[in-house]
Amino acid sequence: MPEPTLPIVPTSPDATRWRLEQAAKYLADVAEPGQAVLNSLCGVREILFAACESLDLASQFPALLPKLSQLTADACPILANDGAMSPERAYWGLGRTNDLLTPLAPSVRTARISHVAIFIAELTIAFHRRQLMLAGQEIFEEFLERSAAPDFAAPPTAIH
């Protein structure tokens, strides 16, 4: 079975440049209190979409990418210390995102796009978990931990 390929959507360089500028705005705001996950998610998503729209971001937008690469690197410790995900996952995901801003062989580029898509899913889960906790909702791990506690009420016995 052949490996699936990513569809490249024909787009204008201006649209891709706009995505990269949006990513820079989001990543510049990662340090806002309580916004690390959301702004990382939005910035990484824009970089992913731009990478899917352009075969080589590095050669197409050489003036934009150094700043964007630095913003991505600067977001690493902020997201890692946020507590929404493990520091290792934050550094791994933002590192793969930063890879998309460099020249890559086609097979490596496809792999990095897949890695970043997975990271976006993880950021989305982290964001929604945070929203649930802020709303006072119980998350699965808390329920599982509580239900495993010895004082958890046993189910009622059946009456025959």
C-alpha positions in Angstrom: 0.0 0.0 0.0 1.5 3.4 -0.9 2.1 6.0 1.7 -0.6 8.6 1.8 0.5 12.0 0.6 -0.6 15.4 1.8 -2.7 17.5 -0.5 -1.1 20.8 -1.3 -3.8 23.4 -1.7 -3.0 26.0 -4.4 -2.9 29.3 -2.7 -1.3 32.7 -3.2 2.0 33.7 -1.6 0.2 36.6 0.1 -2.2 34.2 1.8 0.6 32.0 3.1 2.5 35.2 4.2 -0.6 36.2 6.1 -0.7 32.8 7.8 2.9 33.2 8.9 2.3 36.7 10.2 -0.7 35.5 12.1 1.4 32.7 13.6 3.9 35.3 14.7 1.2 37.3 16.4 -0.1 34.3 18.3 3.3 33.1 19.4 4.3 36.6 20.5 1.4 36.4 22.9 2.1 33.0 24.4 3.3 34.7 27.7 -0.1 36.3 28.3 -1.4 34.8 31.6 -3.5 31.8 31.0 -3.1 32.0 27.2 0.0 29.8 26.6 -1.9 26.8 25.3 -4.4 28.7 23.2 -1.9 31.0 21.6 0.6 28.1 21.0 -2.3 26.1 19.4 -3.3 29.0 17.1 0.3 29.8 16.1 1.3 26.2 15.5 -1.9 25.6 13.5 -1.1 28.6 11.2 2.5 27.3 10.6 1.1 23.9 9.7 -1.4 25.3 7.3 1.4 27.5 5.7 3.6 24.5 5.4 0.8 22.6 3.6 0.4 25.6 1.2 4.0 26.0 0.3 6.5 23.4 -0.7 9.4 25.4 0.8 8.7 28.1 3.3 12.3 28.8 3.9 13.1 29.8 0.3 9.7 31.5 -0.2 9.7 33.7 2.9 13.3 34.1 4.0 12.7 37.4 5.8 9.8 36.2 7.9 11.1 32.9 9.1 14.0 33.9 11.5 11.6 35.9 13.6 9.0 33.2 13.6 11.6 30.6 14.4 12.8 32.6 17.4 9.2 33.1 18.6 8.6 29.4 18.4 11.8 28.7 20.4 10.8 31.4 22.9 7.4 29.7 23.4 9.0 26.4 24.4 9.8 27.2 28.1 6.6 29.1 28.5 4.4 26.2 27.3 6.6 23.7 29.1 6.1 25.5 32.4 2.4 26.1 31.9 1.5 22.6 33.1 -1.0 21.7 30.5 1.3 19.0 29.0 4.6 17.5 29.9 7.6 19.7 29.2 9.0 17.0 27.0 5.9 17.1 24.7 6.0 20.9 24.6 9.6 21.0 23.5 9.1 18.1 21.1 6.1 19.6 19.4 7.4 23.1 19.1 10.7 21.7 17.9 8.9 19.8 15.1 7.0 23.0 14.3 10.3 24.9 14.1 11.6 22.2 11.7 8.9 23.2 9.2 10.5 26.6 9.0 13.7 25.2 7.6 14.5 23.6 4.3 13.6 19.9 4.5 13.8 16.9 2.1 10.3 16.0 0.9 10.1 12.8 3.0 11.2 14.6 6.1 8.8 17.5 5.4 5.9 15.0 5.2 6.9 13.4 8.5 7.2 16.8 10.2 3.8 17.9 8.9 2.4 14.7 10.4 4.2 15.3 13.7 2.9 18.8 13.9 -0.6 17.7 13.2 -0.4 15.3 16.1 1.0 18.0 18.3 -1.9 20.3 17.4 -4.3 17.5 18.5 -2.4 17.3 21.8 -2.6 21.1 22.2 -6.3 20.9 21.5 -6.9 18.3 24.1 -4.8 20.3 26.6 -6.8 23.4 25.8 -10.2 21.7 26.3 -9.1 20.0 29.5 -8.1 23.4 30.8 -11.5 24.9 29.8 -13.3 22.0 31.6 -11.3 22.5 34.7 -11.9 26.3 34.7 -15.6 25.6 34.4 -15.4 23.3 37.4 -16.0 20.1 35.4 -14.5 16.9 36.5 -11.9 15.5 34.1 -11.5 11.8 33.4 -8.3 11.3 35.4 -9.8 12.9 38.5 -12.9 10.7 38.3 -10.7 7.6 37.7 -8.5 8.5 40.7 -11.5 9.1 42.9 -13.3 5.9 41.8 -10.2 3.9 42.6 -10.0 5.2 46.1 -11.0 2.7 48.9 -13.7 5.0 50.2 -15.5 5.2 46.9 -19.1 4.0 47.4 -19.7 0.5 46.2 -22.5 0.0 43.7 -25.8 -0.9 45.4 -26.5 -4.6 45.7 -29.2 -5.9 43.5 -32.5 -6.8 45.1 -34.0 -10.0 43.7 
